[in-house]
């Protein structure tokens, strides 16, 4: 008797990803299938797997698992998070108007700005937390509304349901970059978005040992269009990376809660520290998006927080030992970065200023270390100021 997966909790669905999916040998864990091409019995009738650029058994297992967590009709897996965003852009006609959050990830802005002259896109950056400004930007007939919430690195919160309604009214496809939280914490499709985009590299995989992306869609017809472009462009995820991401997905709900709890503890301590100028974390009651985040993020606030210290941030960075200076987020290990010089360096100084990303802003990705050890590390680094 088959299980009714719709009645299972998120942790159960995640833990069971790819389990007992090896019909050939009965392995508990789905195997890595490295075949580039597959046998056909009839030249006119392809089987479930035909050519690895189009489909791969391991990729199918991961896509099905993520779609189940997102509440999607299906998912397309790409070779990177940026390839996932670019896949969405393939849905748009030449000359399309794209409205994007003004404080979205620097790599997203780099891609949008680079595609604009190639395909005649009109890119409008708007404050997505201001629904009036967002509606004004959408009115001239936007084809795509691209949101990111919480935004990276300032962690501003956009009202997904309200923004999606505005996008729908304007006739735009609504896509939400859910990388910072993952479907373990936030499910944009359930809040009205058409598409949810994530970098698998980050919290979904959670082990900093693979690179990939995923695009999930509510509408089967929209998913078919995405799958067509994925096959045509040849930017699908490789089998070994799919295996690693499936392994990481099984512990995602546990990691997401543990990292969120630790990030909230650190943000709370930092917000009351006289050596700190400002802390950005939606879990803090003083954060302007706190109440909204609590509603649409399943009561968790994610592993990412940002701060500005009173003093030279380089001294602070040099004093850290448990936080490794590196790009990325969401892994089991704690990381620290300076967005203006690293993850958002592709943005112009003017764009960074507009987004509130100063040269002294420091971003912390909180891992799975003991929170008291992480605090001692931060406290020691702050003492150098």
Residue pairs with C-beta under 8 A, 6 or more apart in sequence:
5 13
5 68
8 16
10 69
10 183
10 184
10 253
11 253
11 254
13 65
13 68
13 69
14 65
14 69
14 184
14 249
14 250
14 251
14 252
14 253
15 250
15 251
16 250
17 61
17 62
17 65
17 246
17 249
17 250
18 29
18 30
18 58
18 61
18 62
18 65
18 246
18 250
19 28
19 29
19 30
20 28
21 30
21 61
22 28
22 29
22 30
22 31
24 31
25 31
29 247
30 57
30 58
30 61
30 243
30 246
31 57
31 58
32 58
32 239
32 240
32 243
33 56
33 57
33 58
33 239
34 239
34 240
35 49
35 52
36 51
36 52
37 50
37 51
37 52
38 47
38 49
38 50
38 51
39 47
40 46
40 47
40 50
41 47
48 55
49 55
49 56
49 57
49 60
52 236
52 239
53 231
53 234
53 236
54 231
54 236
56 236
56 239
56 242
57 239
58 239
58 242
58 243
58 246
59 77
59 236
59 237
59 239
59 242
61 242
61 246
62 77
62 237
62 242
62 245
62 246
62 249
63 74
63 75
63 76
63 77
63 214
64 74
64 75
65 246
65 249
66 72
66 75
66 77
66 183
66 204
66 214
66 216
66 249
67 73
67 74
67 75
67 216
69 183
69 184
69 187
69 249
70 183
70 187
70 188
70 189
70 196
70 216
71 187
71 189
71 190
71 218
72 189
72 196
72 216
72 217
72 218
72 223
73 217
73 218
73 219
73 220
73 223
74 216
74 217
74 220
74 223
74 227
75 214
75 215
75 216
75 217
75 223
76 84
76 87
76 214
76 215
76 216
76 223
76 226
76 227
76 230
76 236
77 200
77 212
77 213
77 214
77 236
77 237
77 242
77 245
78 84
78 87
78 212
78 213
78 214
78 215
78 230
78 235
78 236
78 237
79 211
79 212
79 213
79 235
79 236
79 237
79 238
79 241
80 199
80 201
80 211
80 212
80 213
81 107
81 179
81 197
81 198
81 199
81 200
81 201
81 202
81 211
81 212
81 213
82 107
82 108
82 111
82 213
83 213
83 235
84 197
84 198
84 199
84 213
84 214
84 215
85 108
85 111
85 146
85 177
85 197
85 213
86 111
86 115
86 235
87 213
87 215
87 226
87 229
87 230
87 233
87 235
88 144
88 146
88 173
88 175
88 195
88 197
88 215
88 226
89 98
89 111
89 112
89 115
89 119
89 121
89 144
90 226
90 229
90 233
91 144
91 173
91 222
91 225
91 226
91 229
92 98
92 119
92 121
92 143
92 144
92 173
93 143
94 119
94 120
95 119
95 120
95 121
95 122
96 119
96 120
96 121
96 122
96 142
96 143
96 144
97 121
97 122
97 124
97 140
97 141
97 142
97 143
97 144
98 112
98 121
98 122
98 123
98 124
98 142
98 143
98 144
98 146
99 124
99 125
99 126
99 134
99 137
99 138
99 142
99 144
99 145
99 146
99 172
100 108
100 109
100 112
100 123
100 124
100 125
100 126
100 145
100 146
100 147
101 125
101 126
101 127
101 128
101 146
101 147
101 148
101 149
101 151
101 158
102 125
102 126
102 127
102 128
102 351
102 354
102 355
103 127
103 148
103 151
103 154
103 156
103 354
103 355
103 356
103 357
104 125
104 146
104 148
104 151
104 152
104 177
105 148
105 152
105 177
105 179
105 343
105 344
106 339
106 343
106 344
106 345
106 346
106 347
107 343
107 346
108 146
108 148
108 177
109 125
109 346
109 347
109 351
110 346
110 347
112 121
112 123
112 146
113 123
115 121
116 122
116 123
124 137
124 142
125 351
125 354
126 133
126 134
126 136
126 137
127 133
127 134
128 134
128 147
128 148
128 149
128 151
128 156
128 158
128 163
129 156
129 157
129 158
129 159
129 288
129 289
131 159
131 162
131 163
131 166
134 145
134 163
134 166
135 166
138 145
138 166
138 167
138 169
138 170
138 172
139 170
141 170
141 171
142 167
142 170
142 171
142 172
143 171
143 172
143 173
144 172
144 173
144 174
144 175
145 163
145 164
145 166
145 167
145 170
145 172
145 173
145 174
145 175
146 175
146 177
147 158
147 160
147 163
147 174
147 175
147 176
147 177
147 188
147 193
148 158
148 176
148 177
148 179
148 180
149 156
149 157
149 158
149 160
149 176
149 177
149 186
150 156
150 157
150 180
150 181
150 282
150 289
150 293
150 302
150 304
151 158
151 355
152 179
152 180
152 304
152 329
152 339
152 343
152 363
153 280
153 304
153 306
153 339
153 343
153 344
153 357
153 361
153 363
154 280
154 306
154 355
154 356
154 357
154 361
155 180
155 280
155 281
155 282
155 287
155 289
155 302
155 304
155 305
155 306
156 288
156 289
157 282
157 287
157 288
157 289
157 290
157 292
157 293
159 292
159 296
160 176
160 186
160 188
160 191
160 192
160 193
160 296
161 191
161 192
161 296
163 174
164 174
164 188
164 191
164 192
164 193
164 194
165 192
167 173
167 174
168 174
168 192
173 194
173 195
173 222
174 192
174 193
174 194
174 195
175 193
175 194
175 195
175 196
175 197
176 188
176 193
176 195
176 196
176 197
177 197
177 198
178 186
178 187
178 188
178 196
178 197
178 198
179 197
179 198
179 199
179 202
179 203
179 329
179 330
180 202
180 203
180 302
180 303
180 304
180 329
180 330
181 203
181 256
181 297
181 300
181 302
182 198
182 202
182 203
182 204
182 252
182 256
182 330
183 196
183 198
184 203
184 252
184 253
184 256
184 257
184 298
184 300
185 256
185 260
185 297
185 298
185 300
185 301
185 302
186 296
186 297
186 298
187 196
188 195
188 196
189 195
189 196
189 216
189 217
189 218
191 296
193 218
194 217
194 218
194 219
194 222
195 215
195 216
195 217
195 218
195 222
196 215
196 216
196 217
197 213
197 214
197 215
197 216
198 204
198 213
198 214
199 212
199 213
200 210
200 211
200 212
200 213
200 214
200 237
200 241
200 245
201 208
201 210
201 211
201 212
201 213
201 328
202 328
202 329
202 330
202 331
203 252
203 255
203 256
203 259
203 302
203 303
203 329
203 330
203 331
204 214
204 245
204 248
204 249
204 252
204 330
205 212
205 244
205 245
205 248
205 249
206 248
206 251
206 252
206 255
206 330
206 331
206 332
207 244
207 247
207 248
207 331
207 332
208 328
208 331
208 332
208 333
209 244
210 240
210 241
210 244
210 245
211 241
212 237
212 241
212 242
212 245
213 237
215 226
217 223
217 226
230 236
237 245
255 332
255 368
256 300
256 302
256 303
257 300
258 368
259 302
259 303
259 330
259 366
259 367
259 368
260 283
260 300
260 301
260 302
260 303
261 371
262 303
262 366
262 367
262 368
262 369
262 371
262 374
263 281
263 283
263 301
263 302
263 303
263 304
263 305
263 364
263 366
264 281
264 283
264 284
264 301
265 371
265 375
266 305
266 364
266 366
266 371
266 374
266 375
266 378
267 279
267 281
267 283
267 284
267 305
268 283
268 284
269 375
269 378
270 276
270 279
270 305
270 307
270 378
271 279
271 281
271 284
271 286
273 382
274 310
275 309
275 310
275 311
275 382
275 385
276 307
276 308
276 309
276 310
276 382
277 307
277 308
277 309
277 310
278 307
278 308
279 305
279 306
279 307
280 287
280 305
280 306
280 307
281 287
281 301
281 305
281 306
282 289
282 290
282 293
282 297
282 301
282 302
283 290
283 293
283 301
284 290
287 293
293 301
294 301
303 329
303 330
303 365
303 366
303 367
304 329
304 330
304 363
304 364
304 365
304 366
305 363
305 364
305 366
306 339
306 361
306 362
306 363
306 364
307 361
307 362
307 364
308 358
308 360
308 361
308 362
309 316
309 360
309 362
309 382
309 385
310 385
311 385
312 385
313 338
313 360
313 362
315 381
315 384
315 385
316 362
316 381
316 382
316 384
316 385
317 325
317 336
317 338
317 362
317 381
318 381
318 384
319 380
319 381
319 382
319 383
319 384
320 336
320 377
320 378
320 381
321 377
321 380
322 334
322 369
322 373
322 374
322 377
323 334
323 335
323 336
323 364
323 374
323 377
323 378
324 333
324 334
324 335
324 336
325 335
325 336
325 337
326 335
326 336
326 337
327 335
327 337
327 342
327 343
328 335
328 365
329 335
329 363
329 365
330 365
331 365
331 367
332 367
332 368
333 367
333 368
333 369
334 364
334 365
334 366
334 367
334 369
334 374
335 364
335 365
335 367
336 362
336 363
336 364
336 365
337 343
337 362
337 363
337 365
338 359
338 361
338 362
338 363
339 357
339 361
339 363
340 352
340 357
340 358
340 359
340 361
341 359
343 363
344 352
344 355
344 357
347 355
347 357
352 358
366 374
367 374
